Amino acid sequence: RTVHNLNKGGALRLPFDDGSFDVITNVVSVDYITRPLQLFEEMHRVLRPGGVAVMSFSNRMFWHKAVRIWTEASEWQRVLICSLYFRLARGGEAFEAVEALLITEPEGHD
């Protein structure tokens, strides 16, 4: 198990070798990342060629911890922000086939 605070320290360097993972997931924390482009570049570095990176987030957050761009954006703008992180990492050469999926609860759930 590895615990790594992505918002602390100098240059962001994940403690894994290049191409270590087939899949990377980041679940409900992209809204708190203070250096998102560095993180996405590191994700690309540790992801094997052809691997999959998944970001998930919801319409809920700790408002006092989330970064300003996230708290001032609408839900749709947050999708665009996250897609830009993918697109801008490594000068736009890091990730291919970026897509967004809307996943909701069935009617009657909150």
DSSP file (Angstrom, degrees, kcal/mol; ACC not computed):
  #  RESIDUE AA STRUCTURE BP1 BP2  ACC     N-H-->O    O-->H-N    N-H-->O    O-->H-N    TCO  KAPPA ALPHA  PHI   PSI    X-CA   Y-CA   Z-CA
    1    1 A R              0   0    0      0, 0.0     2,-0.5     0, 0.0     0, 0.0   0.000 360.0 360.0 360.0 134.2    0.0    0.0    0.0
    2    2 A T        -     0   0    0      2,-0.0     2,-0.5     0, 0.0     0, 0.0  -0.979 360.0-168.5-122.4 127.8    1.3    3.4   -0.9
    3    3 A V        +     0   0    0     -2,-0.5     2,-0.4     2,-0.0     0, 0.0  -0.968  14.6 171.2-113.4 127.6    0.0    6.7    0.5
    4    4 A H        -     0   0    0     -2,-0.5     2,-0.8    10,-0.0    -2,-0.0  -0.961  30.9-138.3-143.0 118.7    1.2    9.8   -1.2
    5    5 A N    >   -     0   0    0     -2,-0.4     3,-1.0     1,-0.2    -2,-0.0  -0.678  15.7-164.2 -77.0 111.8    0.0   13.4   -0.7
    6    6 A L  T 3  S+     0   0    0     -2,-0.8    29,-0.2     1,-0.2    -1,-0.2   0.566  83.1  53.8 -76.4  -8.7   -0.3   14.8   -4.2
    7    7 A N  T 3  S+     0   0    0     27,-0.1     2,-0.3    26,-0.1    -1,-0.2   0.428  96.7  77.7-104.8  -0.6   -0.5   18.4   -3.0
    8    8 A K  S <  S+     0   0    0     -3,-1.0     2,-0.1     0, 0.0     0, 0.0  -0.775  75.9  19.9-113.1 154.9    2.7   18.5   -0.9
    9    9 A G  S    S-     0   0    0     -2,-0.3     3,-0.1     3,-0.1    -3,-0.0  -0.280  85.9 -61.0  92.5-175.1    6.3   18.7   -1.6
   10   10 A G  S    S+     0   0    0      1,-0.3     2,-0.0    -2,-0.1     3,-0.0   0.614 102.3   6.7 -79.5-126.5    8.3   19.9   -4.6
   11   11 A A  S    S-     0   0    0      1,-0.1     2,-0.5     2,-0.0    -1,-0.3  -0.346  83.4-114.6 -61.5 136.0    8.1   18.4   -8.0
   12   12 A L        +     0   0    0     -3,-0.1     2,-0.4    23,-0.0    -1,-0.1  -0.620  45.8 163.2 -77.2 120.0    5.4   15.8   -8.2
   13   13 A R        -     0   0    0     -2,-0.5    26,-0.1    -3,-0.0    -3,-0.0  -0.920  30.5-140.0-141.1 111.9    6.9   12.3   -8.7
   14   14 A L        -     0   0    0     -2,-0.4     2,-2.0     1,-0.1   -10,-0.0  -0.462  26.0-117.2 -69.9 143.3    4.8    9.2   -8.1
   15   15 A P  S    S+     0   0    0      0, 0.0     2,-0.3     0, 0.0    -1,-0.1  -0.231  81.7  95.7 -81.5  52.5    6.8    6.4   -6.4
   16   16 A F  S    S-     0   0    0     -2,-2.0     3,-0.1     0, 0.0    -2,-0.1  -0.966  75.4-105.9-138.7 153.1    6.4    4.0   -9.3
   17   17 A D    >   -     0   0    0     -2,-0.3     3,-1.1     1,-0.1    -3,-0.0  -0.317  51.7 -80.9 -72.0 159.6    8.4    3.0  -12.4
   18   18 A D  T 3  S+     0   0    0      1,-0.2    28,-0.3     2,-0.1    -1,-0.1  -0.328 115.5  12.0 -56.6 140.1    7.5    4.0  -15.9
   19   19 A G  T 3  S+     0   0    0     26,-2.3    -1,-0.2    28,-0.3    28,-0.2   0.792  83.0 140.0  63.2  31.3    4.8    1.9  -17.4
   20   20 A S    <   +     0   0    0     -3,-1.1     2,-0.4    26,-0.5    27,-0.2   0.707  54.8  54.6 -78.8 -21.0    3.9    0.2  -14.1
   21   21 A F  E     -a   47   0A   0     25,-2.5    27,-3.2     1,-0.1    30,-0.1  -0.906  49.0-164.3-126.8 143.1    0.1    0.1  -14.5
   22   22 A D  E    S+     0   0A   0     -2,-0.4    30,-2.4     1,-0.3     2,-0.4   0.782  91.1  21.7 -82.3 -33.6   -2.5   -1.1  -17.0
   23   23 A V  E     -a   52   0A   0     28,-0.2     2,-0.4     2,-0.0    -1,-0.3  -0.997  63.9-166.9-138.7 138.9   -5.2    1.0  -15.4
   24   24 A I  E     -a   53   0A   0     28,-2.5    30,-3.2    -2,-0.4     2,-0.4  -0.993   9.3-170.4-123.6 133.1   -5.1    4.1  -13.2
   25   25 A T  E     -a   54   0A   0     -2,-0.4     2,-0.4    28,-0.2    30,-0.2  -0.962  12.3-171.9-122.7 144.5   -8.2    5.4  -11.3
   26   26 A N  E     -a   55   0A   0     28,-2.1    30,-2.6    -2,-0.4     2,-0.6  -0.946  17.4-161.7-131.5 109.5   -8.6    8.6   -9.4
   27   27 A V  E     -a   56   0A   0     -2,-0.4    30,-0.2     1,-0.2    28,-0.1  -0.849  60.2 -31.7-107.1 120.5  -11.9    8.5   -7.5
   28   28 A V  S    S+     0   0    0     28,-2.2    -1,-0.2    -2,-0.6    29,-0.2   0.792 113.6  90.1  43.5  45.6  -13.5   11.8   -6.2
   29   29 A S    >   +     0   0    0     27,-0.5     3,-2.1    -3,-0.2     4,-0.5   0.434  48.0  94.0-138.3  -4.3  -10.3   13.7   -5.6
   30   30 A V  G >  S+     0   0    0     26,-0.4     3,-0.9     1,-0.3    27,-0.1   0.802  81.9  64.9 -60.7 -26.2   -9.5   15.5   -8.9
   31   31 A D  G 3  S+     0   0    0      1,-0.2    36,-2.5    35,-0.1    -1,-0.3   0.555 102.8  47.4 -73.0  -7.2  -11.3   18.5   -7.4
   32   32 A Y  G <  S+     0   0    0     -3,-2.1     2,-0.4    34,-0.2    -1,-0.2   0.434  81.4 115.0-110.4  -3.1   -8.7   18.9   -4.7
   33   33 A I    <   -     0   0    0     -3,-0.9    34,-0.1    -4,-0.5   -26,-0.1  -0.563  42.8-170.2 -78.2 124.0   -5.5   18.6   -6.8
   34   34 A T  S    S+     0   0    0     -2,-0.4    -1,-0.2     1,-0.2   -27,-0.1   0.651  86.0  38.1 -88.1 -16.6   -3.5   21.8   -6.7
   35   35 A R     >  +     0   0    0    -29,-0.2     4,-2.2     1,-0.1    -1,-0.2  -0.528  69.8 160.1-129.2  65.1   -1.1   20.7   -9.5
   36   36 A P  H  > S+     0   0    0      0, 0.0     4,-2.8     0, 0.0     5,-0.2   0.862  71.2  52.2 -62.9 -38.7   -3.4   18.8  -11.9
   37   37 A L  H  > S+     0   0    0      1,-0.2     4,-2.1     2,-0.2    53,-0.2   0.908 110.4  48.8 -66.6 -38.5   -1.2   19.0  -15.0
   38   38 A Q  H  > S+     0   0    0      2,-0.2     4,-2.2     1,-0.2    -1,-0.2   0.916 112.4  49.6 -62.8 -41.9    1.8   17.6  -13.1
   39   39 A L  H  X S+     0   0    0     -4,-2.2     4,-2.7     1,-0.2    -2,-0.2   0.938 110.9  47.9 -62.5 -46.5   -0.4   14.8  -11.8
   40   40 A F  H  X S+     0   0    0     -4,-2.8     4,-2.1     1,-0.2    -1,-0.2   0.854 110.8  52.1 -66.4 -33.4   -1.8   13.9  -15.2
   41   41 A E  H  X S+     0   0    0     -4,-2.1     4,-2.0    -5,-0.2    -1,-0.2   0.900 111.1  47.3 -66.1 -40.3    1.8   13.9  -16.6
   42   42 A E  H  X S+     0   0    0     -4,-2.2     4,-2.3     2,-0.2    -2,-0.2   0.888 109.0  54.3 -67.2 -39.0    2.8   11.5  -13.8
   43   43 A M  H  X S+     0   0    0     -4,-2.7     4,-1.1     1,-0.2    -2,-0.2   0.932 109.2  48.7 -58.2 -44.3   -0.2    9.4  -14.5
   44   44 A H  H  < S+     0   0    0     -4,-2.1     3,-0.4     1,-0.2    -2,-0.2   0.902 109.2  53.5 -62.9 -40.5    0.9    9.1  -18.1
   45   45 A R  H  < S+     0   0    0     -4,-2.0   -26,-2.3     1,-0.2    -1,-0.2   0.909 113.7  40.2 -61.3 -44.4    4.4    8.2  -17.1
   46   46 A V  H  < S+     0   0    0     -4,-2.3   -25,-2.5   -28,-0.3   -26,-0.5   0.566  98.2  92.4 -86.5  -7.5    3.4    5.3  -14.9
   47   47 A L  E  < S-a   21   0A   0     -4,-1.1   -28,-0.3    -3,-0.4   -25,-0.2  -0.702  79.9-122.5 -86.0 134.8    0.7    4.1  -17.3
   48   48 A R  E >   -     0   0A   0    -27,-3.2     3,-2.4    -2,-0.4   -28,-0.1  -0.375  43.8 -80.9 -69.7 155.6    1.8    1.4  -19.8
   49   49 A P  E 3  S+     0   0A   0      0, 0.0    -1,-0.1     0, 0.0     3,-0.1  -0.360 122.6  19.2 -56.2 132.5    1.3    2.2  -23.5
   50   50 A G  E 3  S+     0   0A   0      1,-0.2    -2,-0.1    -3,-0.1   -28,-0.0   0.450  97.6 138.4  83.6   0.3   -2.3    1.5  -24.3
   51   51 A G  E <   -     0   0A   0     -3,-2.4     2,-0.4   -30,-0.1    -1,-0.2  -0.115  50.8-117.0 -72.7 175.3   -3.4    1.7  -20.7
   52   52 A V  E     -a   23   0A   0    -30,-2.4   -28,-2.5    -3,-0.1     2,-0.5  -0.951  17.6-163.6-121.7 132.6   -6.5    3.3  -19.3
   53   53 A A  E     -a   24   0A   0     -2,-0.4     2,-0.5   -30,-0.2   -28,-0.2  -0.969  11.5-167.6-114.1 129.2   -6.8    6.3  -17.0
   54   54 A V  E     -a   25   0A   0    -30,-3.2   -28,-2.1    -2,-0.5     2,-0.5  -0.967   7.7-172.2-122.2 128.0  -10.1    6.9  -15.3
   55   55 A M  E     -a   26   0A   0     -2,-0.5     2,-0.4   -30,-0.2   -28,-0.2  -0.970   8.6-176.0-112.5 131.4  -11.2   10.0  -13.4
   56   56 A S  E     +a   27   0A   0    -30,-2.6   -28,-2.2    -2,-0.5   -27,-0.5  -0.983   9.3 159.7-126.8 144.3  -14.4   10.0  -11.5
   57   57 A F        -     0   0    0     -2,-0.4     2,-0.2   -30,-0.2     4,-0.1  -0.979  19.8-148.0-154.1 161.7  -16.0   12.8   -9.6
   58   58 A S        -     0   0    0      2,-0.4    -2,-0.0    -2,-0.3     0, 0.0  -0.579  36.7 -98.3-122.3-175.8  -19.5   13.8   -8.4
   59   59 A N  S    S+     0   0    0     -2,-0.2     2,-0.3     2,-0.0    16,-0.0   0.341 100.6  82.6 -87.4   7.8  -21.5   16.9   -7.8
   60   60 A R        +     0   0    0      2,-0.0    -2,-0.4     3,-0.0     2,-0.3  -0.851  53.0 146.9-111.0 149.4  -20.5   16.7   -4.1
   61   61 A M        -     0   0    0     -2,-0.3     2,-1.1    -4,-0.1     3,-0.1  -0.975  57.4 -92.8-164.3 167.1  -17.3   18.0   -2.6
   62   62 A F    >>  -     0   0    0     -2,-0.3     3,-2.2     1,-0.2     4,-1.9  -0.836  40.8-159.8 -87.7 100.5  -15.8   19.5    0.5
   63   63 A W  T 34 S+     0   0    0     -2,-1.1    -1,-0.2     1,-0.3     8,-0.1   0.802  86.3  55.3 -57.5 -33.7  -16.1   23.1   -0.6
   64   64 A H  T 34 S+     0   0    0      1,-0.2    -1,-0.3    -3,-0.1    -2,-0.0   0.623 115.3  39.4 -77.2 -10.9  -13.5   24.5    1.7
   65   65 A K  T <4 S+     0   0    0     -3,-2.2    -2,-0.2     2,-0.1    -1,-0.2   0.665  93.6  96.3-106.9 -23.9  -10.9   22.0    0.4
   66   66 A A  S  < S-     0   0    0     -4,-1.9   -34,-0.2     1,-0.1     2,-0.1  -0.316  82.7-101.9 -70.4 151.0  -11.7   22.0   -3.4
   67   67 A V    >>  -     0   0    0    -36,-2.5     4,-1.9     1,-0.1     3,-0.9  -0.380  32.2-113.0 -71.6 153.0   -9.6   24.2   -5.7
   68   68 A R  H 3> S+     0   0    0      1,-0.3     4,-2.2     2,-0.2     5,-0.2   0.866 112.9  58.7 -58.7 -43.0  -11.3   27.5   -6.8
   69   69 A I  H 34 S+     0   0    0      1,-0.2    -1,-0.3     2,-0.2     4,-0.2   0.856 110.4  46.3 -56.8 -32.6  -11.6   26.6  -10.5
   70   70 A W  H X4 S+     0   0    0     -3,-0.9     3,-1.0   -39,-0.2    -1,-0.2   0.911 111.2  48.6 -76.1 -43.8  -13.7   23.6   -9.4
   71   71 A T  H 3< S+     0   0    0     -4,-1.9    -2,-0.2     1,-0.2    -1,-0.2   0.779 113.0  48.7 -70.1 -25.3  -15.9   25.4   -6.9
   72   72 A E  T 3< S+     0   0    0     -4,-2.2     2,-0.3    -5,-0.2    -1,-0.2   0.448  98.7  88.1 -92.6  -0.1  -16.7   28.2   -9.4
   73   73 A A  S <  S-     0   0    0     -3,-1.0     2,-0.1    -4,-0.2    -3,-0.0  -0.665  74.9-122.7-100.2 153.0  -17.6   25.8  -12.2
   74   74 A S     >  -     0   0    0     -2,-0.3     4,-2.0     1,-0.1     5,-0.2  -0.324  40.1 -97.1 -77.1 172.0  -20.9   24.2  -13.1
   75   75 A E  H  > S+     0   0    0      1,-0.2     4,-1.4     2,-0.2     5,-0.1   0.923 127.3  47.6 -58.5 -44.7  -21.1   20.4  -13.3
   76   76 A W  H  > S+     0   0    0      1,-0.2     4,-1.9     2,-0.2    -1,-0.2   0.896 109.3  53.6 -65.1 -39.2  -20.7   20.5  -17.1
   77   77 A Q  H  > S+     0   0    0      1,-0.2     4,-2.6     2,-0.2    -1,-0.2   0.847 103.8  57.2 -63.8 -32.9  -17.7   22.9  -16.8
   78   78 A R  H  X S+     0   0    0     -4,-2.0     4,-2.5     2,-0.2    -1,-0.2   0.879 104.5  51.7 -65.3 -36.9  -16.1   20.4  -14.4
   79   79 A V  H  X S+     0   0    0     -4,-1.4     4,-2.4     2,-0.2    -2,-0.2   0.931 111.6  47.3 -61.8 -44.8  -16.3   17.8  -17.1
   80   80 A L  H  X S+     0   0    0     -4,-1.9     4,-2.2     2,-0.2    -2,-0.2   0.894 110.3  52.2 -64.7 -39.9  -14.6   20.2  -19.4
   81   81 A I  H  X S+     0   0    0     -4,-2.6     4,-2.0     2,-0.2    -2,-0.2   0.943 111.1  46.7 -60.4 -48.8  -11.9   21.0  -16.8
   82   82 A C  H  X S+     0   0    0     -4,-2.5     4,-1.7     1,-0.2    -2,-0.2   0.902 111.3  51.3 -63.1 -40.5  -11.1   17.4  -16.3
   83   83 A S  H  X S+     0   0    0     -4,-2.4     4,-2.5     1,-0.2    -1,-0.2   0.868 107.7  54.1 -65.4 -34.2  -10.9   16.7  -20.0
   84   84 A L  H  X S+     0   0    0     -4,-2.2     4,-3.1     2,-0.2     5,-0.3   0.883 102.4  56.9 -65.9 -37.7   -8.6   19.6  -20.4
   85   85 A Y  H  X S+     0   0    0     -4,-2.0     4,-1.3     1,-0.2    -1,-0.2   0.938 110.9  44.1 -56.9 -45.4   -6.3   18.2  -17.8
   86   86 A F  H  < S+     0   0    0     -4,-1.7     9,-0.6     1,-0.2     8,-0.3   0.944 117.1  45.7 -61.3 -47.2   -6.1   15.0  -19.9
   87   87 A R  H  < S+     0   0    0     -4,-2.5     7,-0.2     1,-0.2    -2,-0.2   0.827 114.5  46.0 -69.8 -33.0   -5.6   17.0  -23.1
   88   88 A L  H >< S+     0   0    0     -4,-3.1     3,-1.3     3,-0.1     4,-0.3   0.684  82.5 111.1 -86.9 -18.3   -3.0   19.5  -21.8
   89   89 A A  G ><>S+     0   0    0     -4,-1.3     5,-1.4    -5,-0.3     3,-0.8  -0.331  92.4   3.5 -60.0 134.4   -0.7   17.0  -20.1
   90   90 A R  G > 5S-     0   0    0      1,-0.2     3,-1.3     2,-0.2    -1,-0.3   0.871 135.6 -57.8  56.1  41.9    2.6   16.7  -21.9
   91   91 A G  G < 5S-     0   0    0     -3,-1.3    -1,-0.2     1,-0.3    -2,-0.2   0.780 101.6 -55.0  64.8  27.5    1.7   19.3  -24.4
   92   92 A G  G < 5S+     0   0    0     -3,-0.8    -1,-0.3    -4,-0.3    -2,-0.2   0.515 123.2  98.5  85.8   5.2   -1.4   17.5  -25.6
   93   93 A E  T < 5 +     0   0    0     -3,-1.3    -3,-0.2    -4,-0.4    -2,-0.1   0.363  59.8  79.7-105.1   4.8    0.5   14.3  -26.4
   94   94 A A  S   <S+     0   0    0     -5,-1.4     2,-0.3    -8,-0.3    -4,-0.1   0.961  91.0  30.5 -81.3 -52.0   -0.2   12.3  -23.3
   95   95 A F        -     0   0    0     -9,-0.6     2,-0.3    -6,-0.3     3,-0.2  -0.836  59.4-162.5-118.6 146.8   -3.7   10.8  -23.6
   96   96 A E        +     0   0    0     -2,-0.3    -3,-0.0     1,-0.2    -9,-0.0  -0.803  67.9  22.1-117.0 161.7   -5.8    9.7  -26.6
   97   97 A A  S    S-     0   0    0     -2,-0.3     2,-0.4     1,-0.2    -1,-0.2   0.883  71.1-172.5  52.4  51.7   -9.6    9.1  -26.9
   98   98 A V        +     0   0    0     -3,-0.2     2,-0.3   -15,-0.1    -1,-0.2  -0.620  11.4 170.1 -74.8 129.0  -10.7   11.2  -23.9
   99   99 A E        -     0   0    0     -2,-0.4     2,-0.4     2,-0.0     0, 0.0  -0.973  25.8-139.7-140.4 156.3  -14.4   10.7  -23.3
  100  100 A A        -     0   0    0     -2,-0.3     2,-0.4     2,-0.0   -21,-0.0  -0.931  12.9-165.6-117.5 140.3  -16.9   11.6  -20.6
  101  101 A L        -     0   0    0     -2,-0.4     2,-0.6     2,-0.0    -2,-0.0  -0.984  14.1-141.8-125.0 135.2  -19.7    9.4  -19.3
  102  102 A L        -     0   0    0     -2,-0.4     2,-0.5     2,-0.0    -2,-0.0  -0.866  20.7-175.2 -95.3 120.0  -22.6   10.5  -17.2
  103  103 A I        +     0   0    0     -2,-0.6     2,-0.3     0, 0.0    -2,-0.0  -0.970  10.0 171.1-119.3 119.0  -23.5    7.9  -14.6
  104  104 A T        -     0   0    0     -2,-0.5     3,-0.1     1,-0.0    -2,-0.0  -0.844  34.9-102.7-126.1 160.8  -26.6    8.5  -12.5
  105  105 A E        -     0   0    0     -2,-0.3     3,-0.1     1,-0.1     4,-0.1  -0.441  50.4 -92.1 -73.7 153.4  -28.6    6.7   -9.9
  106  106 A P    >   -     0   0    0      0, 0.0     3,-1.6     0, 0.0    -1,-0.1  -0.249  63.0 -69.3 -60.8 158.2  -31.9    5.2  -11.0
  107  107 A E  T 3  S+     0   0    0      1,-0.2     3,-0.1    -3,-0.1    -3,-0.0  -0.175 122.4  31.2 -48.8 136.0  -35.0    7.4  -10.6
  108  108 A G  T 3  S+     0   0    0      1,-0.3     2,-0.3    -3,-0.1    -1,-0.2   0.388  95.9 105.0  95.0  -3.0  -36.0    7.9   -6.9
  109  109 A H    <         0   0    0     -3,-1.6    -1,-0.3     1,-0.1    -4,-0.1  -0.788 360.0 360.0-107.1 153.4  -32.4    7.7   -5.5
  110  110 A D              0   0    0     -2,-0.3    -1,-0.1    -3,-0.1    -3,-0.0   0.365 360.0 360.0-128.2 360.0  -30.3   10.6   -4.2
